[in-house]
Amino acid sequence: MASPINIATVQPQVNEKVPSSKYNEEEQKKLKKACADFESIFTYQLLKTMRKTIPENKTGMNNYGKETYTMMMDQKLAEKVSEKGNGLGLQKVLYEQLTKTNTAATSQEVKNKLK
């Protein structure tokens, strides 16, 4: 009869602190902030471009400061969208790409694509 398998020996051991990045904690915070800021700028450009597709109201009234107000509103909206949860998801993708630990494989992939 076969001996029973000890489950404790089959389960993988998990290290409590595995280095997930080539950056230290402070650099990771700065990188996350930079990714969020980039997403905010991207979102602002997206809003600005979408707003250009709306036809202007030709009532004859000149709304002084309307363009400035709209620009400031779009900037704040873009910042708030990027701050909430995962934003559009762009900052998460950027952060993951920038913190890849396997840089040798990544650089080799780039070299292969350039050939």
C-alpha positions in Angstrom: 0.0 0.0 0.0 1.3 3.5 -0.9 2.1 5.9 1.9 -0.1 9.0 2.2 1.2 12.2 0.7 2.0 14.9 3.2 0.1 18.0 1.9 2.5 20.4 3.7 5.4 19.2 1.5 3.4 19.7 -1.7 2.3 23.2 -1.2 4.6 25.9 -2.4 6.4 28.1 0.1 5.5 31.8 -0.2 8.1 34.3 0.7 6.6 37.1 2.7 8.6 39.8 1.0 9.3 39.2 -2.7 10.9 42.1 -4.5 8.2 43.0 -7.0 10.1 45.9 -8.6 13.5 47.3 -9.3 12.4 50.5 -7.5 12.4 51.2 -3.8 9.2 52.2 -2.0 9.7 56.0 -2.4 10.5 55.6 -6.1 7.4 53.5 -6.5 5.2 56.2 -5.0 6.8 58.8 -7.3 6.2 56.5 -10.3 2.6 55.9 -9.4 2.1 59.7 -9.1 3.8 60.2 -12.5 1.5 57.5 -14.1 -1.6 59.1 -12.5 -0.5 62.6 -13.8 0.1 61.2 -17.3 -3.4 59.7 -17.3 -4.8 63.0 -16.2 -3.1 64.8 -19.0 -4.3 62.2 -21.5 -7.8 62.5 -20.2 -7.7 66.3 -20.5 -6.6 66.0 -24.1 -9.4 63.5 -24.7 -12.0 65.9 -23.2 -10.6 68.9 -25.1 -10.7 67.0 -28.4 -14.3 65.7 -27.7 -15.4 69.3 -26.8 -14.2 70.5 -30.3 -16.8 68.2 -31.9 -19.6 70.1 -30.3 -20.9 72.9 -32.6 -20.7 76.4 -31.1 -23.8 78.3 -30.2 -24.0 81.4 -32.4 -26.4 83.5 -30.4 -24.4 86.7 -30.9 -23.5 86.9 -27.3 -19.8 87.0 -26.5 -19.1 84.9 -23.4 -15.8 86.3 -22.2 -13.9 83.8 -20.2 -16.0 80.8 -21.3 -13.0 79.2 -23.0 -10.8 79.6 -19.9 -13.6 78.3 -17.6 -14.1 75.3 -19.9 -10.3 74.6 -20.0 -10.1 74.8 -16.1 -13.2 72.6 -15.7 -11.8 70.0 -18.1 -8.5 69.9 -16.3 -10.1 69.4 -12.9 -12.5 66.8 -14.3 -9.5 64.9 -15.8 -7.7 65.0 -12.4 -10.7 63.7 -10.5 -11.2 60.9 -13.0 -7.6 59.8 -12.6 -7.8 60.0 -8.8 -10.9 57.9 -8.5 -10.3 54.2 -8.2 -8.2 53.0 -11.2 -9.1 56.0 -13.3 -9.4 54.9 -16.9 -6.9 52.1 -16.3 -4.1 53.7 -18.2 -2.0 54.5 -15.0 -2.2 50.8 -13.9 -1.0 49.6 -17.3 1.8 52.2 -17.4 2.9 51.4 -13.9 3.0 47.6 -14.6 5.0 48.2 -17.8 7.5 50.5 -16.0 8.0 48.2 -13.1 8.6 45.0 -14.9 11.4 43.1 -13.2 12.5 41.0 -16.1 14.3 43.8 -18.0 16.7 41.4 -19.9 13.8 39.5 -21.5 12.0 42.8 -22.3 15.0 44.3 -23.9 15.6 41.1 -25.9 11.9 41.3 -27.1 12.5 44.8 -28.3 15.6 43.9 -30.1 13.8 41.0 -31.8 11.0 43.3 -32.9 13.5 45.8 -34.4 15.1 43.2 -36.6 
